[in-house]
């Protein structure tokens, strides 16, 4: 299994925190902090999930 180096969570007040990570091959990952085992690797799917979180009000601090 690939080791992912996760950055510190990016959080807003009262919202979910997201983490960005990279592996040794330079691929990027995104996950909700605390749920890194359920990370997204596909950039289209990661963007879609992020937009859905923003629309639902869980990640409005990213706007």
C-alpha positions in Angstrom: 0.0 0.0 0.0 1.2 3.5 -0.8 2.3 5.8 2.1 0.6 9.1 2.0 2.1 12.1 3.7 -0.8 14.2 5.0 -0.6 18.0 5.5 -2.1 19.6 8.6 -5.9 19.9 8.3 -7.4 23.0 6.7 -10.4 23.9 8.9 -13.0 26.6 9.2 -14.9 27.5 12.3 -17.7 24.9 12.8 -17.0 23.1 9.5 -15.4 19.9 8.3 -11.6 19.9 8.0 -9.9 18.7 4.9 -6.5 17.3 4.4 -4.3 17.2 1.3 -1.6 14.5 0.9 0.9 13.3 -1.5 2.6 9.9 -2.0 6.2 9.1 -3.0 5.2 9.2 -6.7 3.8 12.8 -6.4 0.1 11.9 -6.7 -2.3 14.1 -4.7 -5.0 13.0 -2.3 -7.8 14.8 -0.5 -9.8 13.6 2.5 -11.9 14.8 5.4 -9.7 15.0 8.4 -10.1 11.9 10.6 -11.3 9.9 7.6 -8.0 9.7 5.7 -8.6 6.0 4.9 -11.5 7.1 2.7 -9.3 9.5 0.6 -10.1 10.5 -3.0 -7.4 10.1 -5.6 -9.3 11.0 -8.8 -9.1 14.8 -9.2 -12.5 15.0 -10.9 -14.1 13.0 -8.1 -12.2 15.0 -5.4 -13.4 18.3 -6.9 -17.0 17.0 -7.1 -16.9 15.9 -3.5 -15.5 19.2 -2.4 -18.1 21.2 -4.3 -20.9 19.1 -2.8 -19.5 19.8 0.7 -19.4 23.5 -0.1 -23.0 23.5 -1.4 -24.2 21.7 1.7 -22.6 24.3 3.9 -20.0 22.0 5.4 -17.0 23.7 3.8 -18.2 27.3 3.1 -14.9 28.5 4.5 -13.2 27.4 1.3 -15.2 29.9 -0.9 
